[in-house]
Amino acid sequence: MHPSNWTRRAEFVRGMRAIVPLVIGAAPFGIIFGAVAVSGGVVAEGETAHQLSPLAVQSMSLFVYAGASQFIAAELVRNAAAVLVVIFTTLIVNLRHTLYSASLAPYLHGFPQRWLAPLAFGLTDEVFVVSIARYQQADSSPYKHWYQAGAAVLMYSGWQFFTLIGILAGRSIPPEQVARLGLSFAATVTFIGMLIPMLQSRALLISAAAAGAASVLFYGLPNRLGLLAAALVGIAAGVLAERAKARVPHG
């Protein structure tokens, strides 16, 4: 890349362009989240789901801004899970962001908080993918963080728009029709679709399989504690799998 292109504006625009395909890919997830979160509906025979207000749903996208965790949190709230269960479960799901931060830290070392804070808030799976690729390029542009900022701004704006579309669609569907249309199950399918691309190692596959089995085994626990137990089982299984792999001699 020619040094004449090493400007704040050029990097920002390139970041926005790079994230466009991933923003389009996130569209159905955002729409389904907004629709399911406000639609209420039936979660079990004789048990009505807790319906979130449109403001609460949009605020979740505005201030939480974590796609997979938003699906889980909305579903737990709808099912009247304990507050601590909601917080801890979403925390576990978002632990992968510590790995993203560790990968980006060498490139952002010494930056002031006015940059680190918004870049950290806007760091999603999609933004990380395009940003780390830019940071790893061999050129010496001093404005690569503007590239990440451009990607983050467009991704964030798109997620808000898709959530709003979903909210408007979900509000037009009577709660009693949600179960009939399968919107609640659509959230589960959507989350599975977001999970599968992440299973890129044997340890992650083992972790997912263990968590899935545990979620079935502990399904009957009160206050949706089964989901929390499944998360802990999945983490333990993944850690053990990684340790077993490290002990296997190479060559």
N, C-alpha and C positions, 0 to 999 in steps of 0.2 A: 504494500500500500504506500502510495507516494506521500511524503510529509505534508504536501499541500492539503491533504485530506484530514490532517490531524487537527481538527478544530472541534470545539464543543458542539456546535450545531450539527456538523457532519456526523460525529459519533452518535449523537442523540437520535438523529433521523435514521441512521443505519441500524441502531438498536430497535427502533420501532418497526422497521421493515423486516428485520430478522424474526421478530416475534409474531408477525401477522398469521402465519399458518397455525401456530399454536393457540393463538387467540380464537381463531375460527374453530379449532378442535375443541376448545373449552366451552363453546357456545351451548351445546346440548346439556352439558353438566350444569352450567349456571341456570339455564331455563328450568331444568327439572328440579334443581334445588329450590328455586323460588316458588315453583308451583306446588311441590310437595310440602314445603315448610308451612305454607299458609292454608293448605287445603283441609286440614283436620282429618276427619274420616274415622274409620273404625279400625282399631288395632287388634281387637280380640272380640269374641262373641260377648255381647253385653257390656263392652267397655269402650267408651268414647275417647278418642285421642284428644290431647290438649292442643288447641289451635293457637298458633303464634300469630301475632298481629303483623300486618304488612310492614309497619315501622320497625318492629323487632327483627324481622327477616332481613330487611334492607340494611339495618344497622349491623347485623352480623357480618354481612358482606363488606360493609364500610370499615368496620373496626377490628373484626377478627381476621377476615380475608385469608381463609385457609380452606380451600375447596373440600378436601376429604374430611377434615375436622368439622366443617360446617354441616355436612351431611350427617355425621355421627351425632353431633350436638343437637341438631334439630330433631333427629329421631329419638334421642334419649329424653329430650324435653317433652316431646309429644307423648312419650310413654311414661311420663311422670317419674323419671329416674331421680335419685338423690343428687343434689347439687355437686357434692364432692365426686360422685361417680362421673358426672358430666365433665368436670374440670380435669380430673385425673386421666380419664380416657382420651380426651382430646390432647392432653399434654403428651401422652405416650405416642399418639399418632404423629405428632409434630416433632418428635425427637430427631427425626432424620434431618431436620434443618440445622442441627448442630454440626452434622457432617458437611453440609453445604457451606456453612460459615467457616469451618476449618479449611476447606478447600480454597475459599476466596480470601482468607485472611492474609496470605503473603502478598497479594496484589493490592490490598487496601490498607496495609500497615502504615501507620502515621497519619491517616486521614482524620480530619476533625469530626466531632460528633454530629455536626450539622449535615454531614454526608453519610456517616455510618448508620445513624438512626433511620432515616427514610429508606436507605438501601436495604437495611435489614428487614424493615416492615414489608417492603415490596418483593422480598425474596420468595418466590414460589418455585415449584419444580420446573416450570417452563422457563422462567426468567434465569434460573441457575444454568439450565442447559445451554442457552444461547450466550450467556455472559461468560461462563468459564471458557467456552470456545474462543471468544474474543480475547480474553486475558492471556490465553496461551499462545496466541499468534506472535510471531517473532518480531514484528515491528515495534518501534519504541514510542508509540503515541502516548502522550501524557494524559489523554482524556478518555481512556477506556472506561472509566467509571461513568462517564456521560452515556456511553453505549448501554451500560446496564440500566441507567436511569431511564433512557428512552424505552427500553423493553419493558421495564417495570410500570411506567406510566400508562402505556397502551394496554398492557395486560390488566392492570387495576381498573382502568376505565371500562374495558370490555366486560369484566366480571360484574361490575355494577349495572351495566346496561342489560346484560343477560339475566341477572337476578330480577331486575325490575320487570322485564318481559315475562318471566316465570310467575312473578307475583300477580301481575294483571291476568295472566291465564288461569292461575290457580284460584283467584277470587271469583272467577266466572263459573267455577264448577261447584255445585252444591256439595257439602261435606258427605252426604249419604251416597253420592255417586263415586267417591274416590276409590273405595274398595272395589266397586264394580269395574272401574276403568283400570285398576291396577297401578295407580300412580305411586302408592306407597312401595310396592314391589319394584317399581322403576328406580327408586332411589337406591335400593339394594343392588340391582343390576348395574347401575351407574357406578357405584362405589367399587364393585368387582372389576368393572372395566378400567377404573383408574388404578386398581391394585396390580392387575396382571402384568403390565409393562415393567413394574418395579421388581418383579421376581426374576432377577438375573443371576442368581447364584444358588448353590445347593442349600446353603444355610437359610436363605430367605424362603426358599420353597418349604423347607422343614418347618420354619417358623410359622408360615401361613397355614400349613396343614395342621400343625399342633393347635394353633389358635382356633381354627375352624372346628376341630374335633372337640376342643374344650368348650366352645360356645354352645355346642349341642348338649354336651354333658351337663353344663351348669345353667342351662336355660331356665330352670325352675327357681333359681335363687331370687329372693325378693329385691326390690328396688333396682332391678336390672344389674345386679352385682355380677351376674354371669358374664357380661361383656367385659367388665374389669378383670375378672379372673382369667378369661380367655386371653386378654392382652398380656397379662403377666406370664401365663403359660407359653404364649408365643415368643415372648422376649427370652425367656429362659431356654426354650428349645433352640432358638437361633444362636444364643451365646454358647451353648454346649456344642452345637454343630460346628461353630467357628473354632472352638478350642480343640475339638477332635481333629479337625482338618489341620490345625497348626502342629499337632503332635505326629501327624503322619509324615514319615521321612520322604524327602523328595529324591528323585533320580533312582 
